[in-house]
Amino acid sequence: MKAIVTVMLKDGVLDPQGKAIGHALHTLGFPQVGDVRAGKIIELELDETDRAKAKAAAEEMAKKLLANTVIESFRVELTG
């Protein structure tokens, strides 16, 4: 089973990468772009058939390593 963990900076946390992307898009002729936030996606292949256990394991991994929960939030989606 695959778990997809999406990690984003929490609202209110300065996102210099997002600001740079937004500026570059405006420079490239995309003035309709508003606020941009950048994050990361981590795909995990889990050797688990129970969806609840797989989601709990991925959430625990995110809390312990994949996300800095002080400044980042995360969500876990399962596929397969």
N, C-alpha and C positions, 0 to 999 in steps of 0.2 A: 504494500500500500504506500502511496506517496502522500507526504504532508508538504504543503506549501505554507511557509511562514513569511508573512509580509510585515516588515518592520519600518515604522515611520517615526519621525520626530514628533513629539507631542505639540499640540497647539501652544503657541506662545514661546516656543524654543526657536531661537535664531537658526535659520537654515541657509547658510552662505552658498551651498551648492545649488539649492533651488533658486536663489536670487540670481546666480550666475547663469543658470540655464534660461531663466525668464528673460534676462537681459539679452542673451545671445539670440533667443527666438525673436525678440523685438527687432534686433539688428538685422536678422535675416528676412524681415518683412512679414512677421506674424504679430501685428499689433493687437489682435483680438485675444491674445493670451494674457490672462490675469495672473494671480498668485500661483507660483510653482513650488511644490514641495518634493524633495527627492528622498528616496528611501532605498530599501534593499529587499530582494526576494530570495529566500533560501529554500531549495527543494531538498527534501529528505526522503530517501527510500527506506521505509521501515519494514522490518520482518515481523509484522503483526497483522492478524486477520480481524481482530475485534476493533471496530471503529472507535469506540469509547476509549479503549486503552491506548490506541494509536494517537488520538487527539490529546489525551492527558499527557502522554510521553512527550509529544512535540511541544506542548505548552510548557512543560517542565524544562525542556531543553532551551526554549526561548527565554524563560525567566532566569535560568542559571548562566547562559552563555550568549545566546544569539541576539538578545536585546539588552540595552542598558535601560532598565525599567524606570530609572530616575528621570530620564529625558526622552525615552522612546516608548511607544506603544506597539503592540503586535497583534496579529490575528492569525489563526491557523485554519487552513482549509484542507480537507482530505479529498483525494481523488483515487479512483481505482477500487 
